[in-house]
Amino acid sequence: MAGSIFGTAFRISTFGESHGKAVGVVIDGCPAGLVLDEEFIQSELDRRRPGQSNIVTQRKESDTVQILSGIFEGKSTGTPIAMVIYNGDQRSGDYGHIADKYRPSHADYTYQVKYGIRDYRGGGRSSARETAARVAAGAVAKLLLAQEGIQIQAYVSQVGALVLQKSLEELDLSLTESNDVRCPDPEMAERMIDLIKAVRKDGDTIGGVVSAVIKGCPPGLGEPAFDKLHADLGKAMLSINACKGFEYGSGFAGVSMRGSEHNDSFYEENGKILTRTNHSGGVQGGISNGMDITFRVAFKPVATIIPEQESVNEQGEAVIVTGKGRHDPCVLPRAVPIVESMAALVLADHFLRQRMAK
């Protein structure tokens, strides 16, 4: 199966399925001497794991990570870092009823067409369970970036029609982890949580938006023409399960502005070149300009719902599909650490590529 490798200088390869024995990742290109804080890596996985609150899937997984190689006396050795997370709470029987049926808006049909075989238990490789491996690798990337003063923080800014209206400058991002939905505005967080609970009660699901900011990124990262920084960020985000859209800086809202409004004027302060506005989202010409990198990621409603849906089976016969098993009514709370991890992988890769170019 191609497509399981991401990155160039800081490269990862993930493996495993939702109901297999384990999921894991191999990191190649991590510099030697990096302190691999295992408690931090585990804490990142704890933010993504299922069963952490009553508004996410109740599958019970500890997501305990084991580092198998690439570490000696707490530091990276420069050799491949292998990490594994064993699955513990599979209920494959929950999926027997769709063994030969195609669930609407899932990857069942497309995997069957592409490979001629599919693992119907929880979606197999197409399951969001695979993202645990990404978060483990992203935690290592975060440790590398932290040495350079680069920090990444994502938060939920929209659930359904509930949109956080406060600007980034008005928000206290330290409050993001203070509630189950990971929205840094406590009042809006409560409304979002109530909405998700109501949707779950109806047996339905709902989508939303995760916003993110990267602070401390130096100017000069990005490899035009085809590996532009924002292009790689877009690819990273769009590779996440249920992601339907990516925009950075002013994004689609920028089309309603004139160039005289949208251009970011430069000025110098304390020896640094800055911009008075940041409609560019910290990236110009595909290269970071030193300002905060801002972007937003749209996620669709989870495809598994309880109400009956019309579909077909592998023989093309009309069937009725009903949702069973344990699923998120909204992916947003658990998507936050995944978005951060994928951004960290992109930044770590481009940072090392820039270092090698000098």
C-alpha positions, -999 to 999 in steps of 0.1 A, spaced: 0 0 0 16 32 -11 9 65 6 19 57 41 51 78 41 51 115 48 80 140 48 114 143 32 142 152 57 120 143 88 101 114 74 75 91 90 59 58 79 28 47 98 14 12 100 -16 -7 115 -54 -9 114 -83 0 137 -89 -37 147 -54 -51 141 -29 -58 169 -14 -24 169 -7 9 152 27 25 150 52 47 133 88 47 122 106 81 122 136 86 100 158 117 100 154 128 136 187 144 146 208 127 172 209 141 208 172 151 210 159 144 245 129 121 239 106 131 267 84 100 270 60 116 294 54 144 269 49 120 241 24 100 262 6 132 272 1 141 236 -14 107 229 -37 111 259 -51 143 243 -61 122 212 -72 90 228 -108 78 228 -129 77 259 -115 108 274 -149 126 278 -186 120 273 -186 138 239 -162 115 222 -162 78 213 -163 55 243 -139 30 229 -115 24 259 -79 26 248 -50 37 270 -29 45 239 2 36 258 32 42 235 63 20 235 95 33 220 112 3 204 144 18 188 163 50 181 168 60 218 197 56 242 199 70 277 168 92 269 182 108 238 177 101 200 206 83 184 200 95 149 188 61 138 151 53 130 128 58 159 101 31 160 70 35 183 41 11 187 7 15 203 -11 -18 209 -49 -19 205 -68 -33 234 -106 -27 231 -115 -39 197 -151 -51 192 -150 -65 157 -184 -81 161 -199 -46 160 -191 -45 123 -204 -79 111 -236 -64 99 -217 -43 72 -193 -70 61 -207 -68 26 -224 -34 27 -211 -1 17 -216 26 44 -226 60 29 -197 84 29 -172 59 42 -142 44 24 -158 10 21 -166 11 -16 -134 30 -27 -111 6 -8 -129 -24 -23 -125 -10 -58 -89 -1 -53 -76 -32 -36 -102 -59 -42 -103 -65 -5 -111 -44 26 -110 -47 63 -146 -38 73 -138 -39 110 -139 -2 120 -126 7 85 -93 -10 89 -65 13 76 -90 41 67 -99 44 104 -89 75 124 -72 50 147 -42 54 124 -38 90 136 -25 78 170 7 70 152 8 105 137 4 121 171 33 100 185 55 112 157 42 147 160 52 148 196 88 141 187 86 168 160 72 192 187 102 184 209 126 192 181 108 225 172 106 235 209 144 237 209 141 264 182 113 283 200 86 272 176 52 265 192 20 252 176 -14 255 192 -48 245 177 -83 250 191 -119 244 181 -134 276 166 -166 262 152 -191 234 158 -220 233 134 -234 268 131 -217 279 164 -188 301 153 -163 316 177 -163 353 168 -134 365 189 -101 372 170 -69 353 178 -56 383 197 -87 383 219 -84 347 229 -65 332 259 -52 299 243 -41 287 277 -78 279 283 -80 255 253 -75 224 274 -98 235 302 -129 220 286 -139 189 268 -144 205 234 -110 224 234 -124 258 227 -105 287 244 -137 307 251 -155 291 281 -189 304 273 -188 293 237 -173 260 248 -204 252 269 -227 259 240 -206 237 217 -207 209 243 -245 212 246 -249 210 209 -227 179 205 -246 162 233 -279 170 216 -266 157 183 -254 125 199 -288 120 216 -304 121 181 -279 94 169 -264 119 145 -231 137 141 -218 172 134 -187 189 119 -168 221 125 -135 239 122 -102 237 140 -81 268 139 -43 269 145 -14 292 150 23 286 147 44 310 167 82 315 166 87 302 131 117 319 115 115 334 80 128 313 52 111 279 56 95 265 24 107 249 -8 90 265 -39 78 257 -64 60 224 -55 69 221 -18 57 255 -6 52 257 31 14 263 29 11 236 2 27 210 25 5 222 54 -25 218 32 -16 183 22 -9 174 58 -43 186 70 -62 172 41 -47 138 48 -65 137 82 -97 116 84 -129 137 78 -110 168 67 -128 186 40 -111 220 37 -79 240 45 -72 277 43 -44 299 56 -42 336 64 -72 354 50 -83 323 31 -115 325 12 -125 357 30 -97 375 13 -114 373 -21 -138 401 -10 -110 425 -2 -90 448 -25 -53 445 -29 -49 479 -11 -67 463 19 -51 428 17 -14 437 13 7 433 44 29 464 48 64 459 61 82 477 89 114 473 109 115 470 147 145 460 168 163 447 138 134 425 126 113 429 95 76 426 104 42 432 88 15 455 102 -12 430 92 -11 393 86 -35 385 58 -7 363 43 -9 340 73 28 341 79 36 327 44 45 346 13 56 330 -20 54 296 -2 81 307 23 76 317 60 81 354 66 85 352 104 50 363 113 25 339 130 14 312 106 -24 309 109 -47 284 93 -81 267 96 -91 231 90 -127 221 82 -140 187 93 -172 170 81 -198 153 103 -187 118 111 -201 94 85 -214 68 110 -249 77 122 -276 56 140 -306 64 117 -312 40 88 -296 49 55 -301 35 20 -271 19 3 -260 -12 -17 -240 -43 -10 -211 -58 -29 -235 -73 -53 -251 -39 -60 -284 -49 -43 -303 -23 -23 -298 -26 14 -304 -6 46 -274 4 67 -276 13 104 -247 26 125 -234 4 153 -202 4 174 -186 33 192 -181 65 173 -175 102 178 -205 124 174 -180 152 165 -143 147 156 -133 182 166 -121 177 202 -98 148 193 -88 165 160 -70 193 178 -39 173 187 -39 157 153 -38 190 136 -10 202 158 9 170 152 7 172 114 17 209 115 47 199 136 57 172 112 56 197 83 76 224 102 102 199 115 107 186 79 111 221 64 134 232 93 158 203 87 156 209 49 165 245 54 194 235 77 208 211 51 205 238 24 229 261 42 
